Amino acid sequence: MAPEAGALVVKGSIVSERVAVDMWFDPICPWAWITSRWLLEVEQVREVDVRFHVMSLSVLNEGRELPEQYQELMRTGWGPVRVCVAVEQRYGRDAVRKLYTALGTRIHLGQEKLSPELFAAALADAGLDPALADAAESAGHDEALRASHEAGMRPVGTDVGTPVIHAPGPDGGTVAFFGPVVTPAPKGEAAGRLWDGVLLVAGTPGFYELKRSRELGPIFD
């Protein structure tokens, strides 16, 4: 029996080749947080390595008319994404993954308010320099932030937010999509089955949307 495309043959056995999957997140988005935890589950049951990148809801919503409460969130939302970019520039992509977990744990599980103290504490949790919290108040990393945001959003457009995922497509190219929006994050093989289904529909030419009304808010179990 011939090996499947994309497989590796090691001593007569077929071993699936691990592939890179990229997710763009904004630390303040609870739905992106849940999706990110799902992807970490997928890593355990499928041949997938997840790489995390920053997008910004504050950048996405620049110039848009928004309710006052949401405008305030967008103003404070610059802080955590700036800190993430500062970390990537000093330490590299793997450190972004650690910081995202630390930030999300405090923001979404701990319900802590965005503040310089939260950023410094999350940096320390991730084993990174707490002084990088100062980046939250500086525009010095905004060019790199916008470049990361553009790289994630360009293939999916600006009428969606986060999460955005780029994954290997069935023809050897890349498919990019918004979502999935799911709560709570599936675990174990259930996470793998959802991944299989998402790839199936996202890789179908001309497929754009599958949606139903939300009946639950974010569940962070």
N, C-alpha and C positions, 0 to 999 in steps of 0.2 A: 504493500500500500504506500503510495507516494505521500510525502509530508505535505501538509497544508501550506498555502502561501503565508509567509510571515513567520514560519516556524523555524526553529533551530534543531538540527539533528546532533545529539550528543551520545556517542557510544551506542548507536542503534535505537535510541529512544527519541521521541519527539518532545521537545521542550518549547513552549511558547516563548517568543521573544517579548521582553518587557518593553512597554511603550510609554512615552512621556505624554502626560495630559496636563494642560495648563488651565488654571482657574484664576480669574480676576475678581478681586473682592474689595469691598470697602468695609473696614472694621466695624462701622456703626450699623451695618445692615444685619438684622437678626436672621433673615432668610438665607443670606449668603453664609452666615456662620453655620447654620444647620446643614446646608449643602456641603460645606467644607468638611464637616465631621462625617457626613456620608461618604465623601470621597476617600477619607482616611480609612473607612471600613472597606471600601472597594479595593484599596491597595492590598488588603490582606487576603482577598479571595479572587482577584483577577490580576493578570500580569500588567499592572499599571503603576507608574510612579508619578505622583502629583507634584506639580510645581506651582507655587503661589505667586501672584503678581498683584500689584495695586492698581485699581481704578478709583475714581473719586465721584461720588454722588454730588459733591459740591461743584466739581468741574462740569459734570453732566447737566446740572440745573442752572448754570450761569445764564442770566438774562431771561429766565422763565418767570412767569407770574405764579407765585406760590402762596399758600396760606401763611400767615405770620409765624405760626408755630413751626412750620416746616422750614421757613426762611432762617429762623434761629438755629435749627439743627444743621442746616447747610453752612452757616457761619462757623459753628463749632466743629463741623466735620472736617475742616481743613487740617486740624491738629494731628489726629492719628495717622492720616495718610502721609503727611509730611514726615512724621517720625518713621514710618515704615520705609519710605524712600531713603531717608538718611541712613537707616540701618543697612539697607541693601547696598548702598554705595560704600559703606565702610566694611561690612562683613560678608556680603554676598547673599545670594538667593536663599540658601538654607537657613540663614538667620531670620529672614522674613517669615518663614514658616513657623519658627519658634516664637517670634514676637506676636504673630497673628493668634496663635493659641493662647498666649499670655493675655493679650488685649481682650480677646473674645471671652475668656474665662471671667475676667473682671467686669467687662461691659454687659455681657448677656447673662451669664450665670450669677455673677455677684451684683448686677444692677447698679454698678458704680457710675457716677456721673463723670463725663469727660472733663479732665482737668490735668494740669501739669503734674500733679501728684500721682494721678492714675498712670500717666505715661511713664514716669520715672519708675514706679513700682512694677509695671509690666516689663519694662526693660530689664530690671533687676531679676525678675522671675525667669526671664529667658537667658540670663547670664550675659547680658549686654550692658554697655556703658549707660548708666542712668542719665548722664549729662546730655545724651542725645534727645532727651525730652525737650530741650530748648528749640529743637528744629520745628516744633509745633507752631511757634510764633514767628517763624522766619519764612520768607518767600525764596530763600536761597536754593531750595530743592524743587521749586515748582516746575521748572523746565523739564526735569527728569520725570516728575510726577505726571505732567501732561503727556509726555511721550509714552509712558507706560499705559496710561489711560487710553490713548489713541490706538495703541497696538492691540489692546483687548477689544475695544468697541468697534473698530473699523469694519470687521467682517459681519457684525450683527446689527449695526445701525444705532441710532440715538433714541429710538422709541422704547428701549428697554433699559433696565438698570443692572443690578448685580444679583445673583451670580451670573457670570459669563464663563463658558468653558470652550476651549479649543481642544479637539481630540482627533486622532488619526481617522481618516475616512475610509470607506470600503475600496476606493480606487487608488489608494496610496497617497491621496491628498489629505487636506485637513478640513474638518467640519467644525463650525463655530455656532454656538447657540446660547440663548438665555435660559437659565434654569438648570435642573428642575427645581421647582418650588415645592418642597415636601416637608411635612412635619408629623411626627418626629423623624429624625434621621434613621433610615432602616439599618439594621445591623446584620453582620454575617452574610450568609448566602442571599438573604433578602436584598441586601445592598448590591450584591453582584447581579441579581436578576434585574433590578431597576437599571443598573448600568447597561446591561445587555439591551434592554428595551429602549433606553434613551439613545444609544448608538444606532439602533435599527431605524428609528424614526428620523433622527437627525441626519443620517446618511442617505435618506431617500430623496432623490432629486425633486425639487418643487414642494417639499413638505415645509410648512411654516408654523403651524400652531395647533396645539391640543390643549384645551383649557376648560376648567369648570370653576364655579364660584367657590371661594374659600369659606369653610364653615368653622375652622379652627385657627387660632393664633399660633405663634411660634411656640413649640414645645421643645425644651432644651435637654430632655433626658438623654 
